[in-house]
Amino acid sequence: MITENNLPSLAHDLVRIHKVITRGLSIGVERGAEFIQAGFPNPTMRQGFADYIRSLAIVLDAHHLSEDESAFPAFQKKLPLAPYKHLLATHKEIEALLTPVIQAVADGTGAGIEASLPFLVGSLRKITVIWAPHIRMEESIFSLEALSTEPLINK
């Protein structure tokens, strides 16, 4: 049975992916700090952490790319006064921090991650500081109420 709560909603989907990325950043920082202190217990854990961070970086990058190239242009037709330049600038700021994170975990074996772990965790912390207010802004601007008054298509 389809109800209003499970209908497709850009606002709900935005919040959902933000929660996924927020959790990923939190776990990356938390576990990374643990690994800085105690080391990786085994190569499998080291590889798993590298894969986790690589996946997080890909999801975050893809999320911002989809906002920049698809969502924001569609939203701009409906909400022309939203601070798109500021949001895009914040995406670039996060991307600048994310690029070296991706490079730090680029080694397919995960072996290179140990040397760059303090840098990687520091970068994830910096991203988190920018990320939290950024998503609050996006979620308040592109709320269910703001996006549900009229269709986004054919405007």
C-alpha positions, 0 to 999 in steps of 0.5 A: 500500500502506498502512503504519503510517507513512502512516496518519492520525495527529493527532500526525503532523499536528500536527508537520507543521503546526508545521513548516510554520508554523515554516518560514514564520516563519523565512522571514518573519523572514529575508527581512523583515530582508533587505528592511529592509536592501536594500529590495524589488527590485521591486513584484512582490517587495514584493507577493509578500512581503506575500502570503506574510506574509498567508498565514502569518498566516492559516494560524497563526490558523486552526491555533490556532482549530482547536486551540482549538475542535476539537482541544483539546476532543477531546484533553481527553476523553483527556488531561484533565490537559494544561495547556489553559489555558496553551496557550490563553493562549499562543494568545491571546498569539500572536494579540495579536502576529499581529493587527497583522501582519495589519493591516500586510499588509492593503493588497491592493497590498502598498504599505503594507508597506515602512513597517511592515517593521521592526515586522512583522519584530519582531512575527514575531521575538516570535511565534517566541520564543513559538512554539518552546517552545509547539509543543515543549509541544504535541508532547510532550503530544499525542505519538503515544503519548499519542494512540494508546492509545485512540480520541478519539471516543466517550469 
